[in-house]
Amino acid sequence: MWATAQLLKQPSTENNLLRTTTLFCVLCVLLSVSGMAQQAIVRGVVFNEQQVPQSGVNITWSGGGTQTDESGFYTLSIPAEKTIQLNFSHIAYKAIKAQFNLKENEMVEFNPVLNAKVEQISDVVITANTTDQLSGITILTPETVRKIPGANPGVENLLQALPGVSSNNELSTQYAVRGGNYDENLVYINDIEVYRPFLIRSGQQEGLSIINPDLVRDIDFSAGGFQAKYGDKLSSVLDITYKRPVEFAASADVSLLGASISAEGISKNKKFTAIGGARYWDNSLLVDAKQTQTNYRPRFTDLQTYLTYTFNPKFSIDFLGTVAVNSYNYEPQTRQTNFGTLADPVALVVVYNGQEQDRYETYCGALSTTYQPNEQLDLKFTASAYHTQEQEHYDIAAQYALGTPNTTIGSANAGEVDFTRAIGAQLTHARNNLDALIVNLQHKGQYIKDEHQLDWGLKYAHENIRDRLQEYEIIDSAGFSKRPPLEEFVNEQPYEPFDAPLSPFTSRRAQNSVSIDRVMGYLQYSKRINWSSAKAWFNAGIRSQFWTVSGLGIASTSQQVVSPRGQFSLKPNWKSDMLFRLAAGIYHQPPFYRELRNDQGQVVPDVEAQRSVHLVLGNDWSFDMWGRPFTLTSEAYFKSLDNVNTYTLENVRIRYRAANDAEAYAYGLDFRLSGEFVPGTDSWISLGLLKTEENIQDRGYIARPTDQRFKVAFLFQDYVPRIPDMKLYLKMVYQTGLPGGSPSYADPYLYQTRLPFYFRSDVGFLYTIINSERSSLRNSLIKELSTGIEIFNIFDRQNSITNTFVRDAATRQQYAVPNYLTPRVFNIRLSARF
């Protein structure tokens, strides 16, 4: 049986899944019995004094050994029926010795705690993990990121299982946090702010995230109330740190969706380190399973490297470089979507002509120098550049008809359309091109003295964007061209003739050349305080930004904002391990180019920065359950927004009105229970409650496009107790439907509907064929070789991202036809580490 069967009561559907998996595991047991003869297993997690799992701990005995992974977990095979002494050692801790005498095939869990062996400089030593906890940072494990299955795997795939983070599109790496939109999230790699392509409209066009999980060392995420040292966005911060190698290592991963390789190493004199990775991605497997039959040729490639050279202990230099080329060629052929009810089934049948050719090329390079004149002072200087060239070209004609599908159970023609009505057509055209160059120069400094810490920074950014927007849509209903439903038109075609030149249903034409210069700076102070038996920490900071917008035919406009922010944490000396946090601040988001461009493509240079007042109250409760550590994290938040730049959301494309014409609010509760639901693994259950509304031009409050009222997510890892190399990874997300799916030009105050709820479950079964922890293979070139199967959308839930609206000319009825996301898909995966 699975280990969790003893801990959790699963729903009946999951029980069926677990039973099926168990049969598979039993077969593996039978095949592995001979290799496990006269062996026993010791496994567990090694902790430090702060009960934080400790990586890099050596576990040795006279015949072999192993090392804890990034989550502190280890497993070791030892001879049975013998007394074996295991030594647990780490350079920063006192060694521990333990003796075991186990029976054949017996498995014992041993979770030692290592104590520091060096004298502390001060009474309290705050580690990086402790500092993150005090400031409300969520720490994610890179190894978990690499293992958890997903249609678009990576860091963002794991973020979607956190409370307060929502994404209703498994083909997209974009996410919304606590009512914000996709443009309101900061992303850093080694202190370098990274950007996404501008013209992406659909999740299936995105390809790869800029973050390569094979290169990642640390993942920190804050969903709100973050410090002044982070930039000017309204919602969240994702702070990624790439690895600095200490020895040679390599990895390779191959699946039906793509492949990736990485390598890292260090020079003999220990001064030069290098890590690099290459990825190729092709999500044809996912798109070909959708209801639209296509000739689909996506090509997503990515190269990244991180180089460092240490001249001496005080001075080092590093370089981060990325190249990404996404080629998206799409030629739809036919589509049939069945919807409606059993009593009144309806089908949309579409025949296409034409194709879409998109290409996104992005290049990024950053050179940094770090100077540490003494133990208290760190100085860092960085120069970076980001360049993107994008094209979005398509001409697609669609002839469509509504029909009635065959609903006879058992019929050979079940689901096929018996007859059709209401023939119509649609022509979409685009010739959109964009070229953007962003150059940054920045300095960051930090000074630490005893309990005091001072951080500061100064940054200059120059953004140059050249953009051509040319797109239109023509809709024909039963032989009559439909005019756009604007207020000045009485739109009664095809029932009444309209004497006027034909107009496209939608049309946008613009050509812009814009330059934006920004100067940003911040200053913040942090201090730890001892109050009798309690401990406290506070942070107070301020940041400011001044920017100027200019360009061809644009009157130069300058603006400035100031953002004060503060945090306070208290850890009482209670019997229960409790930590309380309070964060507040005024957050601004000065407009980026896309926020300056209105829904017709014209640039509005005097768009003001959106402003949000954050108030976050949080609590961490750490406790033991079933003899293992758990943490319940709770946060209540409230955001009051003004100068809101309202927008419409279609798939992942955002169109702003560029008018600062609204005010809004968001409030909610986030809960996450994390810990070892299964010994030696990291799993969690998260729950999010949210309400966000906006008041546009004083017409009253209505739901914002990202009003995700309720969310529950489940991230789970398991293994077979007698075969720890057989593992299960499961991610399950349920979210209520978002507002949206309205027809083009619809007034949101007159047309408020929600999409159906989103439910998705991805599962992966992974078996480690070769493991260097086995004594006979510890000197093998291959440290780990794993293979497995992944099942995306295991329950085959039909989730929809938008609606296509089709008009029945005979009845004047308009149908909302759902655009479904990916169905159940199987993937095979092979991974190796050297």
C-alpha positions in Angstrom: 0.0 0.0 0.0 1.1 3.6 -0.5 2.4 5.3 2.7 -0.3 7.9 2.5 -3.1 5.4 2.6 -2.5 5.2 6.3 -2.7 9.0 6.7 -5.3 10.5 4.5 -8.7 9.4 3.3 -8.8 9.8 -0.4 -11.9 10.3 -2.6 -13.1 7.2 -4.3 -11.7 8.3 -7.7 -8.2 8.8 -6.2 -8.5 5.4 -4.5 -9.0 3.7 -7.9 -5.9 5.6 -9.1 -3.9 4.4 -6.1 -5.1 0.8 -6.5 -4.0 0.9 -10.1 -0.7 2.3 -9.1 -0.3 -0.3 -6.4 -0.6 -3.1 -8.9 2.1 -1.5 -11.0 4.3 -1.2 -8.0 3.7 -4.8 -6.9 5.0 -5.9 -10.4 8.1 -3.8 -9.8 8.6 -5.4 -6.4 8.5 -8.9 -8.0 11.1 -7.8 -10.5 13.3 -6.3 -7.9 13.3 -9.0 -5.1 16.5 -10.7 -6.2 18.4 -7.4 -6.2 17.2 -6.6 -2.6 18.2 -9.8 -1.0 20.0 -9.5 2.3 19.5 -5.7 2.2 17.8 -3.3 4.5 17.0 0.4 4.1 17.6 3.4 6.3 16.0 6.6 5.2 14.8 10.0 6.6 15.5 13.7 6.7 18.5 15.4 8.4 17.6 18.7 10.2 19.7 21.5 11.7 18.9 23.1 15.1 16.2 25.3 13.5 14.4 22.2 12.2 15.3 23.1 8.7 16.2 20.2 6.4 19.9 20.2 5.7 21.3 19.4 2.3 24.8 18.1 1.6 25.1 16.0 4.7 27.4 13.0 4.2 26.0 9.6 5.4 28.8 7.0 5.3 29.6 3.5 6.6 32.5 1.1 5.9 31.0 -0.2 2.7 29.6 2.9 1.1 27.5 6.0 1.6 25.3 8.7 0.2 24.4 12.4 0.7 21.2 14.3 1.5 19.5 16.0 -1.4 18.3 19.7 -1.5 15.3 18.8 0.7 17.5 17.1 3.3 16.2 13.6 2.4 18.3 10.5 2.1 17.9 6.8 1.6 20.6 4.2 2.0 20.8 0.5 1.5 22.8 -1.4 4.1 23.5 -5.1 4.7 20.9 -6.9 6.8 21.5 -9.1 9.9 24.7 -7.1 10.7 25.6 -4.2 13.0 26.3 -1.2 10.8 27.5 2.2 12.1 26.4 5.2 10.1 28.2 8.5 10.3 26.4 11.8 9.6 28.8 14.6 9.0 28.8 18.1 7.6 31.5 20.8 7.6 29.3 23.2 9.7 28.0 20.7 12.3 29.0 18.2 14.8 29.1 14.6 13.5 26.5 12.1 14.6 27.0 8.3 14.8 24.2 5.7 15.0 24.2 1.9 14.9 21.7 -0.3 13.1 21.1 -4.0 13.0 18.1 -4.6 10.7 16.3 -7.7 9.3 16.3 -8.5 5.6 14.1 -6.0 3.7 13.4 -4.1 6.9 13.1 -0.3 6.4 13.7 2.2 9.3 13.2 5.9 9.4 15.9 7.9 11.2 15.7 11.8 11.3 18.8 13.1 13.1 19.3 16.8 14.2 22.8 18.3 13.6 24.1 20.9 16.1 26.5 23.7 15.1 30.1 23.0 16.1 31.3 26.6 15.7 30.8 29.5 18.2 28.3 32.1 17.1 29.4 35.7 16.7 26.2 36.9 18.3 23.5 35.5 20.5 21.1 34.9 17.7 22.1 33.9 14.2 19.5 34.6 11.5 19.9 32.2 8.6 18.7 33.0 5.1 15.7 30.7 5.6 14.8 32.4 8.8 15.0 35.9 7.2 12.7 34.7 4.4 10.2 33.4 6.9 10.3 36.7 8.9 9.6 38.7 5.7 6.8 36.5 4.4 8.8 34.8 1.7 7.7 31.4 0.5 10.7 29.1 -0.2 10.3 26.4 -3.0 12.6 23.5 -3.6 14.2 23.3 -7.1 14.1 19.5 -7.0 10.4 19.6 -6.5 10.1 22.0 -9.4 11.9 19.5 -11.6 9.8 16.5 -10.5 6.2 17.9 -10.4 4.4 17.1 -13.7 2.7 19.8 -15.7 1.8 20.6 -19.3 4.2 23.5 -19.0 6.7 22.3 -16.3 8.9 24.7 -14.4 8.8 27.2 -11.5 5.5 28.7 -12.6 3.9 25.3 -12.7 4.7 24.9 -9.0 3.5 28.5 -8.2 0.1 27.6 -9.4 -0.3 25.2 -6.5 0.2 28.1 -4.0 -2.7 30.0 -2.4 -3.4 33.4 -3.9 -1.8 32.4 -7.2 -4.2 31.6 -10.1 -3.8 30.5 -13.7 -6.6 29.0 -15.7 -4.4 28.0 -18.7 -2.1 25.1 -18.4 -0.3 26.1 -21.6 0.7 29.4 -20.1 3.5 30.3 -17.7 1.7 33.5 -16.7 -0.1 33.8 -13.4 -2.2 36.3 -11.4 -1.7 37.0 -7.7 -4.4 38.1 -5.3 -6.5 39.8 -7.9 -3.7 41.4 -10.0 -3.1 40.7 -13.6 -0.1 39.0 -15.4 1.7 42.3 -15.8 1.8 43.0 -12.1 4.4 40.4 -11.1 8.2 41.0 -10.7 10.6 38.3 -11.8 14.3 38.4 -11.0 17.2 36.1 -11.9 20.3 36.8 -9.9 19.0 40.4 -9.2 18.3 41.0 -12.9 14.7 41.9 -13.7 13.5 39.8 -16.6 10.7 40.5 -19.2 8.3 38.5 -21.2 7.5 38.9 -24.9 4.9 41.6 -25.6 2.8 40.2 -28.4 1.9 36.8 -26.9 -1.9 36.3 -27.2 -2.4 32.6 -26.5 -0.8 30.3 -23.9 0.1 27.8 -26.6 2.3 30.5 -28.3 4.5 31.0 -25.1 6.7 27.9 -25.3 9.3 28.0 -22.6 9.6 30.1 -19.4 12.7 32.2 -19.2 13.6 30.4 -16.0 15.5 27.2 -16.6 14.8 24.9 -13.6 18.0 22.8 -14.2 20.1 25.9 -13.3 18.1 27.1 -10.3 19.5 27.0 -6.8 17.0 29.1 -4.8 13.4 30.1 -5.3 11.8 32.8 -3.2 8.3 34.0 -3.7 6.2 36.8 -2.1 2.5 37.3 -2.8 2.4 40.8 -1.4 3.7 43.2 1.2 7.3 42.8 -0.1 10.2 45.0 0.8 11.3 48.3 -0.7 14.4 46.6 -2.3 12.1 44.9 -4.8 10.8 46.9 -7.8 7.6 48.8 -8.7 4.9 46.3 -9.3 1.5 45.8 -7.5 1.2 42.1 -6.9 4.2 39.8 -6.3 7.9 39.0 -6.5 9.6 35.8 -7.8 13.3 35.9 -6.9 15.4 33.2 -8.6 19.1 32.5 -7.9 21.1 30.4 -10.3 23.6 27.9 -9.0 27.3 28.5 -8.5 28.9 25.0 -9.1 31.2 23.3 -6.7 32.0 20.3 -8.9 31.3 18.9 -12.3 27.7 17.7 -12.9 25.4 17.3 -15.9 21.8 16.4 -16.5 19.6 15.4 -19.4 15.8 15.1 -19.7 13.8 13.8 -22.7 10.1 13.4 -23.2 7.5 13.5 -25.9 7.2 17.2 -25.4 10.9 18.1 -25.7 14.3 17.8 -24.3 16.8 19.7 -22.1 20.5 19.3 -21.2 22.6 21.1 -18.7 26.2 21.0 -17.4 28.2 22.7 -14.7 31.8 22.7 -13.5 34.6 24.5 -11.7 38.2 25.2 -12.7 41.1 23.5 -10.9 42.0 26.8 -9.1 38.4 27.1 -7.9 38.2 30.6 -9.3 36.1 30.1 -12.5 32.7 28.4 -12.5 30.3 27.8 -15.3 26.8 26.4 -15.7 24.7 26.3 -18.9 21.6 24.7 -20.3 19.8 24.2 -23.5 16.1 23.4 -24.0 13.9 22.4 -26.8 10.1 22.3 -26.5 7.3 21.2 -28.8 3.8 21.1 -27.4 2.2 19.6 -30.5 1.3 16.6 -28.3 -1.0 18.9 -26.3 -2.4 21.0 -29.1 -3.0 18.0 -31.4 -5.3 16.5 -28.7 -7.6 19.6 -28.8 -10.8 19.8 -30.9 -9.3 21.9 -33.7 -7.5 19.7 -36.2 -4.3 21.5 -37.3 -1.0 21.4 -39.0 1.0 22.7 -36.0 4.7 23.2 -36.1 6.0 25.0 -32.9 9.7 25.3 -32.3 10.7 26.7 -28.9 14.5 26.7 -28.2 16.4 28.3 -25.4 20.1 28.6 -24.4 21.3 30.0 -21.0 24.6 30.3 -19.2 25.8 31.7 -15.9 29.6 32.3 -15.6 31.5 33.5 -12.5 35.1 34.4 -11.9 36.5 35.1 -8.4 39.7 37.2 -8.5 40.1 37.1 -4.7 37.8 36.7 -1.7 36.8 40.4 -2.0 36.1 40.8 -5.7 34.3 38.7 -8.3 32.5 39.1 -11.7 29.7 37.1 -13.2 27.8 37.0 -16.5 24.2 35.8 -17.2 23.2 35.3 -20.8 20.0 33.9 -22.4 18.9 33.4 -26.0 15.3 32.2 -26.8 13.8 31.7 -30.2 10.1 30.7 -30.4 8.7 29.9 -33.8 5.0 29.3 -33.9 3.4 28.1 -37.2 -0.3 27.2 -37.0 -2.5 26.1 -39.9 -6.0 25.2 -38.6 -8.1 22.8 -40.7 -11.4 21.9 -39.0 -13.0 22.2 -35.7 -16.1 20.6 -34.0 -17.1 21.7 -30.6 -20.1 20.0 -28.9 -21.9 22.0 -26.2 -25.3 22.7 -24.8 -27.3 20.1 -22.8 -28.5 16.6 -23.3 -32.0 17.9 -24.0 -30.7 20.6 -26.4 -27.3 19.6 -27.8 -25.6 22.0 -30.1 -22.4 21.6 -32.2 -20.2 24.2 -33.9 -18.5 23.0 -37.1 -15.8 25.1 -38.6 -13.7 24.7 -41.8 -10.6 26.9 -42.0 -8.3 28.3 -44.7 -5.1 30.2 -44.1 -2.4 30.1 -41.5 -0.6 31.9 -38.7 3.2 32.5 -38.5 4.5 34.0 -35.3 8.1 34.4 -34.2 9.5 35.7 -30.9 13.3 36.2 -30.5 14.6 37.4 -27.2 18.2 38.1 -26.1 19.4 39.0 -22.6 22.8 39.7 -21.2 23.9 40.9 -17.8 27.4 41.6 -16.4 27.8 42.1 -12.6 30.7 42.8 -10.3 30.7 42.2 -6.6 33.1 43.9 -4.2 33.2 43.0 -0.5 35.8 45.3 1.2 35.1 43.7 4.6 32.7 41.3 6.2 30.0 43.9 6.8 29.8 45.6 3.4 28.7 44.2 0.0 28.7 46.3 -3.2 27.3 45.2 -6.5 27.3 46.9 -9.9 25.3 45.5 -12.9 24.8 46.4 -16.5 22.2 44.5 -18.5 20.4 44.6 -21.8 17.2 42.9 -23.1 16.3 42.8 -26.8 13.2 41.3 -28.3 12.1 41.1 -31.9 8.5 39.8 -32.4 6.2 39.2 -35.3 2.6 38.1 -35.4 1.3 37.5 -38.9 -1.9 35.6 -39.7 -4.7 35.4 -42.3 -7.3 32.9 -41.3 -10.7 32.5 -42.9 -13.3 30.4 -41.1 -16.6 29.1 -42.5 -18.9 27.9 -39.7 -22.2 26.3 -39.1 -24.3 25.3 -36.1 -25.7 21.8 -36.0 -27.2 19.1 -33.9 -24.9 16.2 -32.9 -26.1 12.6 -32.8 -26.8 11.7 -29.2 -27.9 8.1 -29.7 -26.0 6.0 -27.2 -24.2 3.2 -28.8 -24.5 4.6 -32.3 -21.5 4.4 -34.6 -22.2 8.1 -35.5 -22.6 9.3 -31.9 -21.2 12.8 -31.6 -21.3 13.5 -35.3 -23.4 16.3 -36.7 -26.6 15.2 -38.5 -27.5 18.5 -40.1 -26.3 22.1 -40.0 -27.8 25.6 -40.1 -26.9 29.3 -39.9 -23.8 29.3 -42.3 -21.5 32.2 -41.5 -17.8 33.2 -42.0 -15.1 35.1 -40.3 -11.8 36.5 -41.6 -9.0 37.6 -39.2 -5.9 39.4 -40.3 -2.8 40.7 -38.5 0.6 42.1 -39.4 2.0 43.1 -36.0 5.7 43.7 -35.4 7.5 44.9 -32.4 11.2 45.6 -31.6 12.1 46.5 -28.0 15.5 47.3 -26.5 15.8 47.7 -22.7 19.1 48.7 -21.1 19.7 48.8 -17.3 22.5 50.1 -15.1 22.2 49.5 -11.4 24.1 49.5 -8.1 23.0 47.6 -5.0 24.7 47.7 -1.6 24.3 46.1 1.8 25.8 46.9 5.2 25.4 44.5 8.2 26.6 45.4 11.7 25.5 43.3 14.6 21.6 43.4 14.7 21.4 46.2 12.1 21.2 45.9 8.3 21.1 48.7 5.7 20.2 48.1 2.0 20.3 50.6 -0.8 20.1 50.7 -4.5 20.1 53.0 -7.6 19.0 52.0 -11.1 18.8 53.7 -14.5 16.7 52.1 -17.3 16.2 53.1 -20.9 13.4 51.5 -22.9 13.1 51.9 -26.6 10.1 50.3 -28.4 9.1 50.4 -32.0 5.7 48.9 -32.7 3.4 48.4 -35.7 -0.1 47.2 -35.0 -2.3 46.3 -38.0 -5.2 43.9 -37.4 -8.9 43.5 -38.3 -11.7 41.0 -38.1 -14.6 40.7 -40.5 -17.7 38.7 -39.6 -20.3 37.5 -42.1 -23.6 36.1 -40.9 -25.7 34.3 -43.4 -24.4 36.5 -46.2 -24.5 39.8 -44.4 -21.4 41.6 -43.1 -21.8 42.5 -39.4 -20.9 46.0 -38.3 -19.2 46.6 -35.0 -21.7 47.0 -32.1 -20.8 50.5 -31.2 -23.2 52.9 -29.6 -23.6 55.1 -32.7 -24.7 52.1 -34.8 -28.1 50.4 -34.7 -27.0 46.9 -35.6 -30.0 45.0 -37.0 -28.3 43.2 -39.9 -29.1 40.8 -41.5 -32.8 41.5 -40.7 -32.8 45.2 -41.8 -30.6 46.6 -44.6 -28.1 49.2 -43.7 -27.0 51.7 -46.4 -23.3 52.5 -45.6 -19.9 51.4 -46.6 -18.8 48.0 -45.1 -16.8 48.2 -41.9 -14.8 45.5 -40.2 -16.1 44.1 -37.0 -12.9 45.1 -35.3 -10.0 47.1 -36.7 -6.8 48.5 -35.1 -4.0 50.3 -36.8 -1.1 52.1 -35.2 2.6 52.8 -35.5 4.5 53.9 -32.5 8.1 54.7 -31.6 8.5 55.3 -27.9 11.4 55.9 -25.5 11.0 55.7 -21.7 13.8 56.7 -19.3 13.6 55.7 -15.7 15.6 56.5 -12.6 14.8 54.3 -9.5 16.2 54.1 -6.0 15.5 52.6 -2.6 16.8 52.7 0.9 15.7 50.3 3.7 16.7 49.5 7.2 16.2 46.2 9.1 16.9 45.3 12.7 16.4 42.3 15.1 15.2 43.0 18.6 15.1 40.9 21.7 12.1 41.6 24.0 12.7 39.6 27.2 11.9 36.1 25.9 10.4 37.2 22.6 12.2 38.0 19.4 11.2 40.6 16.9 12.3 41.9 13.5 11.3 45.0 11.5 12.1 46.5 8.2 11.3 50.0 7.0 12.1 51.3 3.6 11.2 53.8 0.8 11.7 53.7 -2.9 11.0 56.2 -5.6 10.9 56.3 -9.4 11.1 59.1 -11.9 10.3 58.5 -15.6 9.9 60.4 -18.8 7.9 59.2 -21.9 8.9 60.6 -25.3 8.8 59.6 -28.9 7.7 60.3 -32.4 4.7 62.6 -32.3 4.5 62.3 -28.5 4.8 65.3 -26.2 7.4 64.5 -23.6 5.8 63.7 -20.2 7.5 63.2 -16.8 6.2 61.8 -13.5 7.4 60.7 -10.2 6.1 58.4 -7.4 7.3 57.6 -3.9 6.6 54.2 -2.2 7.1 53.8 1.6 6.9 50.2 2.9 7.4 48.4 6.2 7.3 45.0 7.8 7.2 43.8 11.4 7.6 40.2 12.7 7.2 38.8 16.3 8.2 35.4 17.6 6.8 35.0 21.2 8.4 32.5 23.5 5.3 30.3 23.6 5.1 26.5 24.0 3.6 26.5 20.4 6.1 27.6 17.7 4.3 30.8 16.4 5.5 33.6 14.2 3.4 36.7 13.5 3.9 39.1 10.6 2.5 42.5 9.7 3.3 44.3 6.4 2.0 47.6 5.0 3.0 49.9 2.3 2.0 52.1 -0.7 2.9 50.3 -4.0 3.1 52.0 -7.4 3.3 50.5 -10.8 4.6 53.1 -13.3 3.2 52.2 -16.8 5.3 50.0 -19.1 4.8 50.3 -22.8 1.9 47.9 -23.0 0.0 49.9 -20.3 0.6 53.1 -22.2 -1.1 51.7 -25.3 -4.9 51.9 -25.4 -7.2 49.3 -26.9 -6.9 50.9 -30.4 -3.0 50.9 -30.3 -2.4 54.6 -29.7 0.1 55.6 -27.0 -1.2 57.8 -24.2 2.0 59.2 -22.6 0.4 60.8 -19.5 -1.0 57.6 -18.1 -0.3 57.7 -14.4 1.1 55.0 -12.2 -1.4 52.7 -10.6 -1.4 52.8 -6.8 -2.2 50.1 -4.3 -2.2 50.3 -0.5 -1.2 46.9 0.9 -2.0 45.5 4.4 -1.0 42.0 5.1 -1.3 40.1 8.4 0.3 36.6 8.6 1.0 33.8 10.9 3.2 30.7 10.8 2.4 27.9 13.2 5.0 25.1 13.2 4.1 21.8 14.9 4.6 18.1 14.9 2.0 15.7 13.6 2.5 11.9 13.3 6.0 12.6 14.6 6.9 14.8 11.6 7.2 18.5 11.1 4.4 20.6 9.6 3.7 24.3 9.1 0.4 26.1 8.8 0.8 29.5 7.1 -2.1 31.9 7.2 -2.4 35.3 5.7 -5.1 37.9 5.5 -4.7 40.8 3.1 -6.4 43.9 1.9 -5.5 46.1 -1.1 -7.0 49.4 -2.0 -6.3 50.6 -5.5 -6.7 53.9 -7.3 -5.6 55.3 -10.7 -6.5 51.9 -12.0 -5.7 51.3 -15.6 -8.7 49.0 -16.6 -8.2 46.3 -19.1 -9.8 43.3 -20.9 -8.4 39.8 -20.7 -8.6 37.3 -23.6 -6.6 34.1 -23.1 -3.3 35.7 -21.9 -3.5 38.9 -23.9 -4.2 42.1 -22.0 -5.6 45.2 -23.7 -5.5 48.4 -21.5 -7.8 51.4 -21.8 -4.9 53.7 -20.8 -7.3 56.0 -19.0 -6.7 55.6 -15.2 -10.5 55.6 -15.0 -11.3 53.4 -12.1 -10.7 52.5 -8.4 -10.7 49.0 -7.0 -10.1 46.8 -4.0 -9.1 43.2 -3.3 -9.2 41.3 0.0 -8.9 37.6 0.9 -7.5 34.8 3.0 -4.7 32.4 2.1 -3.9 29.1 3.9 -1.2 26.5 3.3 -0.5 23.4 5.3 2.9 22.0 4.3 5.0 19.2 5.7 5.8 15.5 5.5 2.4 13.9 4.8 4.7 11.1 3.7 8.0 10.7 5.6 10.9 12.3 3.8 8.8 14.2 1.2 7.4 17.7 0.9 3.7 18.1 0.2 1.1 20.7 0.9 -2.6 21.7 0.7 -3.5 25.3 0.0 -6.7 27.2 0.1 -7.4 30.7 -1.2 -10.4 33.0 -0.8 -10.5 36.3 -2.8 -12.8 39.1 -3.8 -11.7 41.9 -6.1 -14.0 44.5 -7.7 -13.5 47.8 -9.6 -15.5 50.9 -10.1 -15.1 52.3 -13.6 -16.0 56.0 -14.0 -18.2 55.9 -10.9 -20.7 53.5 -12.4 -20.5 51.1 -9.5 -18.4 48.1 -8.4 -18.2 45.0 -10.7 -15.9 42.0 -10.6 -12.5 42.5 -12.1 -11.3 40.1 -14.8 -9.1 38.2 -12.3 -11.8 37.8 -9.6 -10.9 34.2 -8.6 -13.3 33.7 -5.6 -12.2 30.3 -4.4 -9.2 28.0 -5.0 -7.9 24.8 -3.5 -4.7 23.1 -4.6 -3.0 19.9 -3.6 0.7 19.1 -4.1 1.6 15.6 -3.1 4.7 13.3 -3.3 4.7 9.6 -2.3 6.8 6.5 -2.7 6.4 2.7 -2.2 7.8 1.9 1.3 9.7 -1.2 0.1 10.7 0.4 -3.2 11.6 4.0 -2.4 12.8 4.4 -5.9 9.2 4.2 -7.1 7.6 7.6 -6.6 4.4 9.4 -7.3 4.0 13.1 -7.9 0.6 14.7 -8.0 -0.7 18.3 -8.6 -4.4 19.0 -8.4 -6.0 22.5 -8.7 -9.7 23.6 -8.4 -10.6 27.2 -9.1 -14.0 28.9 -9.5 -14.6 30.5 -12.9 -13.3 33.9 -13.8 -15.4 36.7 -15.2 -15.1 36.8 -19.0 -16.2 35.2 -22.1 -18.1 38.3 -23.1 -18.5 39.3 -26.8 -16.2 41.9 -28.2 -17.2 45.5 -27.4 -19.6 44.3 -24.7 -20.2 46.7 -21.9 -19.0 44.9 -18.7 -21.8 46.6 -16.7 -24.4 45.1 -19.0 -22.8 41.7 -19.6 -21.4 40.0 -16.5 -20.9 36.3 -16.9 -18.4 33.8 -15.6 -16.6 30.9 -17.2 -17.1 27.4 -15.8 -14.9 26.4 -12.9 -11.4 25.1 -13.6 -10.3 21.7 -12.4 -7.1 19.9 -13.4 -5.0 17.1 -12.0 -1.6 16.1 -13.3 0.1 12.9 -12.1 3.6 11.5 -12.7 5.0 8.0 -11.9 8.8 7.9 -11.7 11.0 5.0 -11.2 14.8 5.4 -10.5 16.6 2.7 -12.5 20.1 3.7 -11.4 20.9 5.4 -8.1 24.4 6.3 -7.0 23.4 5.8 -3.4 23.7 2.1 -4.1 27.2 1.0 -3.0 27.9 -1.0 -6.1 27.2 2.0 -8.3 28.7 4.9 -6.3 31.5 5.4 -8.7 29.3 5.1 -11.8 29.3 7.9 -14.4 25.5 8.0 -14.2 24.5 9.2 -10.8 20.8 8.8 -11.4 18.7 7.4 -14.2 14.9 7.7 -14.0 12.0 6.9 -16.3 8.3 7.4 -15.9 5.0 8.3 -17.3 3.0 11.5 -16.9 -0.7 11.9 -17.3 -1.9 15.4 -17.8 -5.6 16.2 -16.9 -6.0 12.7 -15.6 -9.8 13.2 -15.1 -10.2 14.6 -18.7 -12.0 17.7 -17.4 -13.1 20.1 -20.3 -11.8 23.4 -19.1 -12.4 26.5 -21.2 -10.4 29.7 -21.4 -12.7 31.9 -23.5 -15.9 31.8 -25.5 -16.5 32.2 -29.3 -19.8 33.8 -29.9 -21.8 32.6 -32.9 -25.1 34.1 -34.1 -28.0 32.0 -35.4 -29.4 34.1 -38.2 -32.7 32.2 -38.1 -33.5 32.6 -34.4 -31.4 35.7 -33.6 -30.0 33.7 -30.8 -26.3 34.1 -29.9 -24.4 31.1 -28.7 -21.4 31.2 -26.4 -19.2 28.4 -27.7 -16.5 27.4 -25.2 -12.8 27.3 -26.4 -11.6 24.2 -24.5 -8.1 23.7 -23.2 -6.2 20.4 -23.4 -7.8 17.0 -22.7 -6.2 14.0 -21.1 -2.7 13.5 -22.5 0.0 10.9 -21.8 3.7 11.7 -21.8 6.8 9.5 -21.4 9.8 10.9 -19.7 13.5 9.9 -19.2 15.9 11.8 -17.0 19.6 11.3 -16.2 22.1 13.0 -13.9 25.8 12.7 -14.2 
